[in-house]
């Protein structure tokens, strides 16, 4: 019975991806590691299926991208960076919109074993680290934007959610706000947890008590932000500022404030995240966190293509890109 690559990897004490590289004579593997893998292959009497190896060696020159919602400008700018960099390296791009559904993400990941794509880029995926690690252990190439996955062979590019959220909420505290609400994204989203952590840290540093009644969830969508803000108002818990985990939800807050006669920023200060194009042209203009979305997609793609082609990736595989707080009219009112 043919032994699996994962069994060889376990015996050699390396990843399945490393075994695959040895079998494909990649220059990325050190001589010492190569000897260990070859020894394990010999001990297990492992004979890779020739047809399967031939199929693995064939290139489609196509990258897959899985995004939660292609309509959100945050994702579309990342896609633009990926597509432009891929095109420069003569790769095509296949865009998969998961509609925020884990089942669809899992279905699209199946494009890897089907050999429809050479590699896959996941943008803020909802699938678990274990699922992603399992694919990489089988020798498939995956990169992640917006989240870091703990695995030596997985490239990632993200911003520091905790740091920029802390900075955004600290700005509101400095403006004199003592009751600050937080509208987060999906309850199971790592970005949501990290942005909430930054929010809570800023409250603690400002000696402001944390109130669970000032927390709600808007699923990173405009309608969700509108509904979350309305729920916050219905709780009769006084607050004068709201930090939204993305600009889409902040747009929903704007709509609710307009309907209810709440003035921005005099009655309610608002800060979002992403610096979507429309935020500068809102009345009043929205304070937000600029994430270099295009650069995140482009940098990750550059490294992923280098990895797929067996070239060394010089920079660290878990790359953090700096973000910038942009203060505009929606939070410029200083409370006394």
N, C-alpha and C positions, 0 to 999 in steps of 0.2 A: 504494500500500500504506500502510495506517495506521501511523504511527510510534508507538512505545511511549512511555509517560510517562517511563520510565527514560532514554531517549535525550534527551528534552527536558531532563530534570534534569541530565544530563551536560553538555549544551551550555550550560545556564544556570549550572552550577557550584553546584547546590543538591541537596537530597535529593528523592526521588520524592514523599515525603510533602508537601514544600513545594509542588511542582507541583500535587498534588492539592488542596491548600488554596486555591491561586490559582484553580483551575478551579471550586471550590465556593464561591468568594468569602468565604473565612474572614477574620476580622478579625485573626488571629494573624500574618499576613504583612505585613512593612513595605512601604511604598510603593516603596522602592528595589528590594527583592527582587522585588516584583510586576512592576515594569517589566522586570527582567532575564528573568523567566520568560515574560512575554508576548512579549518580543522573540524569545526562543528558539522559542516556539510559532509565531510568524509566519515565522521563517527556515526552520523545518522543515515549514511548511505542515501543522501538526498539527491534526486535527479529531477531538476525542473522540467516541466512539460515544455517541449520545444515549440509546439504550436502556440501555447500561452505566452511564452517568452517572445515569440515573434510578434504577437498582437500587442504586447506591452511596448515593444520597441517602435511600433508604428506611431507616427505623430499626426494629430488632426490639426495642429497649429491653431487651436481654439481654446479660449479660456471661458469658463462658466462664471457667472456672477449671480449670487442669490441675495436679493434685497427684500426687506419686509414690505415696502410700499413705494413703487416707482414714482408715484405722484408727489411724494414729499421732496422738496428741493434739496434737503440735506443729502438724500440718497442719490438724486440725479447728478449732483456736483461730484460726488465720489465716483459714480459711474463714468462721468466725463473724463476724470483723471485716469481711470483704469483703461478706458477705451483708447484714449490718445496715446498712452504709453504702449499699450498692446499693439496698436497699429504701427507705431514706430519700429517695433520688433517683428512686424509682419504676422502678427497673431490676429485672429478674428475673435469677436466677443459674443457670447450667448447670454442674454439677460433673462433671469428667472425671477419673477415677482411672486413671492410666497404669500402675499396678502396677510402677513402676520400669523400664518398658520404653520405650526411645527410639522404637521403631517406633510405639507407641501414642500417644506425644506428637506425633509427626509427623502421625498420622492425625487427631488432635483439632485440630491447627493448621489442618487443612483446613476447619474450621467457619468460618474467616474468609473465604476466597474464596467459600464456599458461601452467605455472608450469613446464616448461622444465628445468629451473634452480632455485635454491634457492635464489641466489643473483647475481648481475651483477657488474662487474668492468669496468668502462669506462676509456680508456687511451686517454688523450687529446681529449675529445669529441668535435664535432662541433655542436651538438644539444644544444639548449638554456638551460639556468638555469631553466626557467619556465617549460620546458618539463620534465627535471629531477626532479624538485620539485613536479610536478604533479604525477609522478610515486610513489615518496616517500610518498606523502600525502595519496595515496591509500594503503599504507602498504607494498610496495615492498622495498627490501633492495638493495641499490646502493652505491658503493664507486667510487671515482674518483682519478685517478693518473695524475699529471701534471697540474691540475687546481683545484681551490677551488670553491665550489658552496655554496652560502649563504643559509644554511638550517641546523637546529640544529641536524637533524638525518642523515646527509650525511657526511660520512668520506671522507677525502681527504688527499693526500700526494703530495707535490710538492717542487720544489726549487724556490729560489727568483730570478726570471728572470730579474727584474730591477737591483738588486744588482750585479749579476754576469756580466750582460751586461755592466753596468757602469765600473766595474773593467777591463773588457776586452778592452774596448775602451780607458779607461784611460791609460792602458799599451801602446797602440798605440800612444797616445799623448805624453807620456813620452819618446817614441822612436824618437820623433821629427816630427811626421806626423801632418800636418795641414789641409789636405784634406782627409777625411775618408768617404768612401762610406758604405752604409748599404744595404745588401740584405736580405729581410725578407721572411717570410713564407706566408701562406694563408692570404688574406687581412682581413678576418673575424675571425682570430685566436686570442684568448686572449694572448697566448704566444708571438705572433708576436708583438702585441701592447706593451706588457710589456718589451720585449727586445728592441724595438725601443725607449721606454721611457728611458731605461738605457743608450742607445746610445746617445740620445739627452741631457741627464743630464751630461754625460761626456764631450760632446762638450761645453756645457754651462760653466761647471766648469773650462775647459781649455781655456775659452774665445775664442772659435772657432765658427764662424758663422755657423748656420744650413742652408744647401742648399738643397732644395727639389729635385734638379736635381741629387743629389748623393744618392737618395733612389730608390730602385727597388724591385720587388717581384719575388721570385723563387719557390714559392709553396712547400718549404721544400724538393725539389727533385733535383737530380744531374743535369738533363737536364735543369731544371728551373734555377738553379744557373748559368749554362753555358750561357743560353740565357739572363739572367738578367745582367750578367757582360758584355756581348757583347753590350747590349743596353746602358749601362753606358758609355762605350768607344765611342760609336757613337755620344753621346751628346757633345763631345769635351769639357767636363768639367774636368779639371785636377784633379787627385787624386792619392795618393801613397799608400793607404791602404784600405782594405775592411773587414768589420766585417760581417760574415755570420751567420744567426740565427740558422744554424745547419751544421754539417760536410758534409752531403750529398751535399748541395749547394756549400760548399767550394771545394769539389772534382770537381764540374763543373767549378769553377773558375780556378782551377789548369789546367784543360784541355784547357780552353780558353787561358790562359797565355802561355802554351806550343805551341799552334798553332800560336800565334801572336808574339812569340819571346820575351815575357815579363818575365824578370828574377824575381824569388822569392828567397829571400826577397829584393834584391837590388832595383828593380824597383817597386815591389808591395808586401806589407806585407799583410798577410792573417791570420785571427783568426776565428775559427769556434766554434761550441757548440756540446757537447755530449761525446767527447773522444771515438769515435768509434775505434775499434781495429786496423783498417787499418791506422789511422792517424799517429801512431808512426813510421810506415814503409814507408810512402811517402817520396819522395825526392824532396825538403827538407821536414822534418817532420813538421806536422801541429800543430801550437799552438791552443789550444782549451780549452773549459770549461768541466771539469769532472763533470758529474751528476751521483750520485750513483744510477743508474737505477735499478739494481737488488734489492738493499735495499728498494727502493721506492715501488716496486711491492710486496716484501715480507712483509714489515711493514703494508701496507694497507690491505693485505690479512689476516694477523694475527688479526687485529682489526675487519675486516668485519665478519670473522667467529665467533669471540667472540660475536659480536652484534647479529648475526643470532641465536646463541645458547642461547640468553637471558642473557649473562654474561656482567658484567660491563666493560666498556672500560676506563681504568685508565687514559691514556694520553689524551691530548686535541684532539678533533676530526679533527681539521684543523692543520695538521702537516707539518712543513717546514723543509726540509733536506738541510744541507749545501752543496755547490758546491765548486770546486777548479779550479782556472785558472792554466793551465799547459802551460808554455812558452817554445816553441821549436824553431826550425830553421826558420820557415816561418815568424816570426816577430822579429827575433833577431838582424837584421841590424839596427844600430843606425844612423839616418839621421842627418846631420850637418846643 
